[in-house]
Amino acid sequence: MDLRRSVRLAFHAVLFALICQMGQSAEQGGIHGPLRRHPANPRYFTDDSGRAILLTGSHTWNNLVEMAPEGSAEIFDNDVWLDWMADYPHNFMRLWTWELLNWDTKGNREKDAQVLCVWPHPWLRSGPGNALDGKPKFDLTRFDEEYFARLRGRVEAARDHGVYTAVMLFEGWGLQFSPDAWRNHPMNPENNINGINGDLDGDGKGLEVHSGRDEKITELQRAYVRKVIDTVNDLDNVLYEISNENHPPSTEWQYAMIRFIKEYEKTKSKQHPVGMTFQYKGGSNRTLLESPADWISPNPDGGYRDNPPAADGTKVIVVDTDHLWGIGGNSTWVWKSFLRGLNPIFMDPYDGSVLSKDFDKSQAEAIRKGMGYALKWSRRVDLAAMIPRPELASTRYCLARSGVEYLVFLPGGDREVALQLPAGQFSPTWFDTSSGVEQKGQTFLQKTGQRVLKSPFENDTLLWLRSSDGEAARFPDGVLFHCDFESDDWFREWGERKMPSRVELVEADPGLGFETLDGKALRIEIDKGGHYGLSLAYRFQEQVGHEPEEIYFRYYLRFADDWTPRRGGKLPGIGGTYGQAGWGGRPVHGDDGWSARGLFRGQEDGRTPIGFYCYHMDMRGKYGSEWRWDREGRGLLANNRWYCVEQYVRLNTPGEPDGELRGWVDGRLAFEKSDMRFRSTDRLKIENVWVNFYLGGTWTAESEHHAYIDEVVISKTPIGARER
């Protein structure tokens, strides 16, 4: 065994040990089916494992086609490249194509510019006759199988190294900016035997190749795309990228290509994400966000270089130094991007054989290491349950599963961070992002409020803070939100700016027969002659960046000693009214809104019946359907006792009677209905959890009524009653 291989094997042994220490198994980093957007956290992709997958890594220009000076014997060593990526580790690269026959790096303002010949190309160079570079002309109706065999081989090799590949289909920067670009394009009429001329405007640039204006050209491009898909569709580690940095007039052509790929892959065994990246020069990020693409790569607008905006889940956002600097970036940018829910990747000069721009080698290495560390941390935490919460940390860089787990980034100038935390016991771990050194901190007990923590390192630091005790740590993994009403600012957790009226935090309320569940509870008052007690909403789009199609909602409910309603009203529930339909006598039609609030009726033998009050497509009349929770009397609640009330809504397939409603009291099923029609369009989702206490109809309270709620939980998975 040679020395180099021995060193590599030893390195991988050490790397495996480090990964095990970080709680990551080889299985966690494997590829398990094609990528698709994570249903609960669409800032990321997922696969058959169900985990959220951060995409991060280096890419370089000649990782698919060869780029070397005329007569050079240099070829790209793909095995060495992939081993090098795996050592960091990285799990993503763009797999570059290049449409031109060469690349003159004068267009990149390289100090030592060179003209690089590029091969192979998708089309066969069969002649007859020679192209402008002196080699046989292209036949644009025949494919060069060497190109596609190489493409498949590179994707397979990447898969075997745990690397996802974004297969670039077209390349637009070179045609705009490389000297003599049009002279070196296969669709120059002097370079093909098919009479194809992409220079529709006759200006010598040929940019109309990427416009969709000529159906013959577009059909040749579609045939090429079909060939690419046929070549790699059965592989799991595939994404597609329409084009690198094409000009803004290419927008509709790129949109059409995205739709074409999606339609064609519907006929195949697997479907893969399709991406659209920054249009240069003068492209808009809005164009990317409004595209039919699954993932995008933005330009610097909005702060993506220095203070990246938090991803909201509209698209998976792959932030690429190529589109932000060209060749540039820094390791701090990697962590800022990661902590804002983005997927950072690096345009890597690698060995400098194509471009270098004299980029600082130590800076490049810091970026590579930073991406590798970020990937390990993404596998160590429950990334699927974590969302950007900049408001929780004074540094403004925070991924959080509130109350359970936090990742916080402290740039080098910040040795301290102030965090807003709920009550509980927390264990901090500090990580030096430069050296990879990890140091555990002292576990501490926290009251609801601010906590200032000091980093033991002087460099950029990552803080991992975990709940090591308390209810939050014992919740199922799908929990999105937990409110225990211990903080005086509890309403801010709901996105409210001020305390609602007619409510109060209480720890003791003896005149109303109150006994605490655990600490404080929220008391709700309905005034004599009034209707309203509380109307409060947890809005999914604002809180987690997307609206789900199924959700569990649990709260603890206690009716006070004076709770004696003669008629009914509304209790907390789940809704999607969108301000249009589904409440207040506004019937639903399937495309405008729906709701499934709780209800209560007038007391029966001193107990209050509860149930669902539901606006749905099959309701009769203008008011919602009333369904009591009547299984074995579980929906009859006595005063002066805490009950665990849990609801579940799963929206129907649009138009179909397959939606679900379920209700539990103290962990026991009290109601279920599985033939619901809430909607006729998939535009309607679950908009909010609606904490509504309301007496009426038109009647009002004959005396004061009080109720208490506590321990609100919203989750993607069943919650159940807490241990007492």
N, C-alpha and C positions, 0 to 999 in steps of 0.2 A: 504494500500500500504506500503511495507516495506521500510526501510530507504535507502537501497542500490538502489532500483528502483527509489525512489524519487530523489536521487542524480544524477542518470543516466539521468533521464528525464530533470532535471534542466541543466545538462551539455549540453545535446543536444539542449536545447533551446538557451543557450548562444552560442554554436557552430553555430547554424543556423543564429543567428543575425550577428556573425562575418562574415560568408560566404556572407550574403547579403551585408554587408559593402564592401566586396571585389569584388562585382559585379558578384558573382557566384550564380546561381539558382540551386535548386535541380535537375531541368531538365538537366542542363549542365553536372552534374556528373552521370546521369543515364546511363543504358545500353540499346542501341537502335539497336539491330541486331548484328550479328557476326562481329568480327574484320577482317579487311583486311588492307593492307598497304595503307597509304594515297597517292592518286595519285599525289598530288602536292608537298608533303613533306614526302617522304617514310622513313624518320628517325623514323616515328611514325605510329601507327595504327590509323584507323578511323572506324566508324560504319555508320549506316544510317543517323546519325545526320550531317555527313560531317566534324565534328570538328576533330582536331588532338588530340590524347589521349596519354598522358604520362602514362606509367605503372610504378608504384613504390609501395613498401610495404615490409612488413616482411613476412618471411616464416619460419617454424620450422619443424623438422623431423617427428613428430608424429601427423601431422594435418590430415592424412588419416588413417593410420594403428596405432594400439596401440603398444606402446613400454614401457614395464614395467618389473621389476624383476619377476622371477617365484613366483607365489602365491600372487602377489600384487593385491589389489583391485582397484588400481588407474586406472582411465580411463581419456582420454582427453576430456575436456569440450569444445565442438566445439562452442556452443552458446556464452560462455564467450569470447572465442578467437576472434570470428567475431565481437562481440560488441567492444572489445578492439581495433581491427583494425580500425573499423569505427570511433572511437573517435579521431583518429589522424588527418585526415582520411588517410587510405591506400586503394588502389584499385587493388592490384595484389599480388598473392602468387603462389609459386610453391606448387603443391599438391603431397606430397612425397609418393612414393611406396618404398618397401624394399624387395628384393628377398629372403634374407636369413631368416632362422627360428629364428635367434637371432642376436644380435649386441653386440659384446664384445668391450667395449670402451677402452680397453688397446691399441687397434689399433689406437686410437686417442690421445694416450699419456695423458689421463685424470689422474689427481692425485689420485682421488678416483674412480678408474675404476669399472664398473659394467657390468654384463651380462644381457641384456634386451631381454625378449621374445617378439616376433613380431607376431601379428595376426590382422585381417584375411589375407589370401592369395587368389589369384585369382582362384586357383584350389581346388577342394573338397578333403578333407582328409577322404577318405572312407575306406581305406584298400582294401583288407585284408592285415594283417600284420602291424607291427609298423616300423616307420622310426627310424633313429638313435637318435632322441630326445625322443623316447619312446611313441610317439603319432602315430595315424594311418598314413599310407603312403598316398601319393597323387595319385589321378587318373588324369593324365594330359590331359585327353580327356573330363573331366567333370568340369564345373565351380562351384565355391562356390558363390551362389547368394547373400550371406551376404556381400561379398566384393563389388559386383557391386551395390547392394542397398545402401550400405554405400557411395560408390563413387558418385552415383547420388544425394543422400541426401546432401553430403558435397558441391557439385557444386551448387545445388539449393539454399542452405542456403547462400553460398557466393554471388550468384546473388542477393538475396534479401537484401544483405548488400552493393551492388554496387561494388563487388570484382570480378575481372577476375581470373580464375584459370588455371595455366599451369599443365595439367594432366601428371604426370611423368609416363611413360610406363615401363621403365626398370631402374635398378640401378646398376652401375658398380664399384663404389668405394668399397663397402663392400666385393664383391667377391675377390678383389685384396688385401685388407688390414685388414679386420677383422680376428682375430685369428680363426682358424678352419672353415674358410668360406665355403670351398667346402663340408665339412662334413654337413653343414647346408643349402645346396641348394636343392630345389625340383628336380633338374635334376641330382642329384647324384643317381646312380642306386639303392642305398640302401634306398632311400627316395620316390621312386615312383613305381607303379605296372606295368608300361608300358615298362620297359626295356630300358628306355632312359638314356644314359650316356653322359653327356656333356663334360667329360674330354677326349677329342679326342686324346690328346698327352700323356695321362697317367702320367702327372706330378703331379697329386694331387691338381691342382689349378682350373681346369674347366673353364678357361677363354674363351675357344672356344665356350662356350654357346653364346657369343656375337660376332660371326665371320661369321655366315651364311654358314659355311662349311658343316653342316649336314642338309640335306633338311627336315628330319623328325622333327628336333628341330625347324627349321625355320618355318615350317608349323604350329607347335603348337603355336609358337609366333605370327604368323599372325592370327590364330584363336582367340587368346587372344586379339590382337589389334582390330580385328573386333568386338569382344564383348564389348570392351571399347567404341568404336565409336557408336555401336548400343545403348549403355546405355546413352550417353550424347550428341549425335549429334544434337538433337532438341533444346539444350540450347545455348544461345547466348554468355555466358561468358566463353567460352572454348578456350584454346589453348592446343597444345600437345607438350610435350618434349620427345624426343626419350629415352634419358638415362642420368642419372647423372654421370659425370666423369668416363666414360668408357675408356678402354685402347685404345691407338692409332690404334692397329690392327682391331678395330671395325669399322673403317671408312666406308668401302664399305657396311657393314651390316647396318650401320645407314643411309647411303645414300639411300639404297634400301628400308628401312622402311619408310623413308620420302616420297619416291615416291609411295610406297604402300598405305599409308594413303591418299595421295592426290587423287590417282585413286579411292580408295574405297569411299571416301567422294563425288566424282562426282556422285555417284549413290544415294546420300542422299539429303535431303532437304536443308542442310546447309553445308558450308565449313568453316574450321577453320584454323588459322595459325599453322604451324608446326615448332618447334625449335630444334636446335642442340647446345649442350653446351660443354664447355671445356673438352677435353679428358685428363685424368690424368692417368699416369704421362708421360710427354714429348710430349703432343699434341701441334699442331700448330694452331694459329689463322687463318692462310691461309686456312687450311682444312675447317674451319667453313665458311669462306667467300666464298669458292668455292663450298659449299654444295648446294643442292636444297632447303634448309630450308628458311623459311620466316624470322625467328629471330634467333639470336645467343647470346651466353654468352661467352666472351673471357677470356683468362688467363691474367696474369699481363704484358705480353710482349707488348711493345709499350707505356708504361706509364700509363696504366689504373688505377693504384693505386694513383699516385701522380700528374700526369699531363696528363689527358686522351686525346687521339687524338680526333679531331672533327669528328663526324659521317658524312659520305658523302652520306648516303642514299642507299648504296649497300645492306645493310640488316638493319632491325630494331635491334638495339644492346641493350640488357638487361644486364647491368653490375651488377654482383652479388658478394657481399663480399665473398660468399662461395668459388668462384673460384679465388679470388684475395688474400684473407688472410686465409680462413677457417672460423674462428671466428675472426672478426676484422673489421677495417674500422673506419671512423670518420665522423662527420657531414660536415666538409669542403669538403670531398670527394663527398658527396651527391650533393653539389652545383656546384662543378667543373664539375661533370658528367652531370648534368642537363644543364648547360650553354654550353656544348659541343655537345648537341643534343643526349645524351644517356638517357637510362631509368634505374635509379639506384634502386636496391633492396638489402635487408639485410637478411643474414642468422642469424636468431634471436634465441639466447639461451632461450628466453621467460622465463619460470619458472625454467630452469636449470635441469629439470627432465631427459633429455637425455644427453646433453653435456653442459658444462659451460666454461671450460678452465680458470676459474677465471676472465672472461672478465669483465671489469669495468662497473658497472651497470649504472652509470651516463653517460658514453660514449655511451652505447647502447641506452639509452633514448634520447640522443641528436640526434643520427642517426634517430630514429623513428620520432621524432618531425620534423627534417629537411625534411624527405621524405613527411610528411604531409603538411608542408608549401610549399614545391616545387609543390606538386599536386595542391594546391589552386592557386598558381601563374600560373601554366600551364593553368588553366581554366580562369584565369583573362585576359590573353593576347591573341592575335590572333596567337596561336602557329603554326597553319598551314602555316602562312606566314613568320615565323621567322626561320632563319638558323644561324648556328655558324659563327661568323665573328670575330675571335680573333684579327685580324689586326686592328680593330677599337678601341680597348681599351688597355691601357697600362698594365692592369692586365692580358690581354689575354683571359679573360672569358666573352664572349658576345654573346647573341642571338639577332639578329636584323632583323627587317623589315626596311631596310635602309630609313632614312628620316622620318619614321612614329613612330616606337616603338622600344625600346631597353631594354633588361635585361642585367645588368652588375654585375658581382660578384667581390667583393673586399675581399680577404682573410684578416685575422686579422692584419697582418703586414702592410697592405696597407690602409692608411686613405684617400689617394687621388687617383683619376683616371683621366687620360687624354684620352679624346674621340675625334675621328675624326667625325665631324658632317657637314651636309650640312647647308645652310642658312635656317633660320626659327625661330619659337618661340617654346620653349620646356619647359615642366613642369616636374621636378624631384620629385620622391617619394623614400624615403629611408626606408629600412626594416632591422631591427636587426634580423638576422637568429637564434640567440640564444633565445631571449626573445619574439620574435614575435611582438615587438613594431614597429609601422609604423610612419613616420614623413614626411610631405610634405615639399618640398623645394621651393625656390623662382623661379617663372617662369622667363625665360630669353630669350632675343633675341640673335641669333647667326649668325655670318657671317660664310661662309664656311671655315672650318679649325679646329684647335684643341681647345678644351675646357677642362679646369681642374676643376673638382668638388671634394669637400671635404665631406667625410662622417661625420655625427654627432655622429656616434657610434664608440666604440673602438673594438667591436667584428667583426666577419665576417659580411659583409653587402651586401645586394642586392640593386641595384639601378634600379628603373623603370623609364625610360625617355620616355615621349610621346611628339609628335608634337602636339602643341595646336593651331597652326595657319598655314596658308600657304597652297599651292597647295597639298603637300603630304598628309596632314591630310584629304583632301577631295577626294582622289582617292578611287576607289572601293577596296574591301578587297583583291582581287586577285592580286594586283600589286606586281611584283617581282623586278622591277628595275625602277629607275627614275633618269635622269641626266638633270640638268638645265644649265650646263656649266658655273656656277658661280665661281667655284673653278679653280685656275690655275693648279691644279693637277687633273682635271676632268678625264683624261685618265686612272688614276689609278683605278677609279671606274669600268672601263671596263676590268681591268686585264692587262693593258699595262704598260710597264716600262718607256716609254718616249713618248713625244708628237709626233704624226704623222707629217710627213712633209706636206707642202702645205696647212696647216690649221692655223687659228689664232683666238683667242678670241677677240671679238670686242664689244664695247658698242656704238660706233659711227663710221660711214663710209660714210660720206656725198657725197663723190665723186661717189658712186655707188648707190645712192638713198636709202640707208639703213635707216630704222626706227626700233627701238628696239621693241621686243615683251614684254620682261620683264627682264631688266638687260642685261647681256651678251648673245651673241649668238656665234656659231661656224661658221666662214667664211671658205669656201672651194674654192680653186682656181684650175682651170685647165689651164695650161700654153698653150700659142700659140705653135702649133706644137706638143702638148702632148696629152696624153690620161687620165692620172690618176688625180683624185682629192683627193679621200679618199677610203681606204679599212680598215674597222674596224669591229670587231666581238664581240658580247656578247655571250660567249660560256656557254650554260646552265649547262653542266656537271661541269665546273670549278666554276661557280657562285652559283648554287643552289643544286648541287650534283645529278641531274638527268636530263634526256632529256624528254620534254613533247611530246604529240601527237597533241596538239592544242595550239595556242597562238595568242594573240592580240599584235600588235606593232603599236605605234602611234608616230609621230614626226611632228614638225612644219617645213615647208619648205618655203623659200622665194628665188625666182630667182632675182638676182641683175639686175641693169640697163643694164649691158653689156652682159646679158645672151641672146645670139642670135644664137643658134646652127642651122645649116642648115641640119644636120643629127642627128641621135639618139645616145643613150647610156644607161647606167645603173644607177638606183637609189636604195636607201636602200630597203631591203626586208628580206625574211626569207629563211633559207636553211638547207640542210643536205647533203652536198657533200662528207664529210668524206675524202677529198683529192683524191677521186677516179673518180667521175662522177658528171655531173650537171652544168658544166660551161666550157667556152673556147672550144666549139666544142667537148666536151666529152659527147656523148649521154648516156642516162640511160637505164638500163635493169631491174630495179625493185629491185635489190639486191645490188646496188653499190652506189647510191646517187640520189639526186634530188635538185631542188632549185626553188624558186619563188621570184626572185628579182623584184624590180620596174624597169620601163623603162621610158625613154622619147624619143620623136621623134623630128624631125626638126620643128621649129615654123610654125604655120599656122595663118596668120593674126595677128601676134604679140603675139600669145599665144602658150604655150608648151603643147602638148598632153602627158599625163602620162598613165601608165598601168602596167601590169605584164609581165615579161619576164621569162618564166617557162620551165624548163627541167623536163619532166615527161615521163611516160611509153609509152604514145600514141603519142609522138612527131614525126614529120616527118623530116627525115634528121638528120644531126649532130648538128644543132643549135636549141636553144629553141624556143618555141611558143611565139608569141607576141599578147597580148590581151589588147587593149586600154580600158580605163575606159570611156565609151562613153554614159552612161546613162544621158540623158538630158543635155549633154555638161558639166557635173561636172568635168570631167577629163581634161579640158583645163585650164591651169594656166597662168595668166598674170604675168609680171614682177612687182617688187616693191610692192608686197603684200604678207602677211603671209597667208598660207593655213594649215589647220589641215589635215594631211594625216594619215589614219589608215588602217591597213591590218589585215586580219585574215586568218590563215591556220589551217585546221583540216586534218590530214593525213587519208588516206583511210584504211579500213580493208584490210589487205594484199591481193593484187590481184583483189579486188573488185572496181568498179567505183563509190565510194561513198565519196571520199574526197571533201573538200570544199575550195574555195578561195573567199574572199570578199574584197572589198575596199570601203572606205568612204572618201569623201572630205568635210571638215567642218561639220562633223556629218551626212551627207546625203549619202545614198548608191549610189555608182557610178559604181559598178561592182559586179557580183556574178556568180559563176560556181560551181555546186554541183555534178559533175560526174567525178571527178579527180581520176587518178591512179598514185600516186607518187611512190608506192613501192609494192613489192611482198612478203616481209618478215617483221616481226615486229622488226627485229634488227635495221632497219632504223627508226630514230626518227627525231625530230626537233633539229638539232645540234646547230644552232645559229641564232641570228638576225644579218644580214650582212649589215652594213652601207657602201654602195658602191656607189661612184660617179665616173663614167668612161665614156669617150666619145669614141665611136668606137664600133665595128669592127676594120677594118684596117685603117680607116680614122682618121685624127687628127684634133685638134681644129685650126680653121683659125684665131682665136684671143683669147685673154684671156677671160675666162668665170668664173663668181663667183656665188655662191649660199650660202645660210645660212640655218642652222638647229638649232633648240632649242627644249626644253621640250620633250625629248625622254622618253617614257614610254613603258614598256613591262609588260604584265598582263595576268593572266589566265581568266579574265573576260573582257567584253567590257569596253572601256575607254571613248571615246567621246571627244568632243572639250571642252577646258577649258573655264571658264567664263572670260570675258574680260571687 
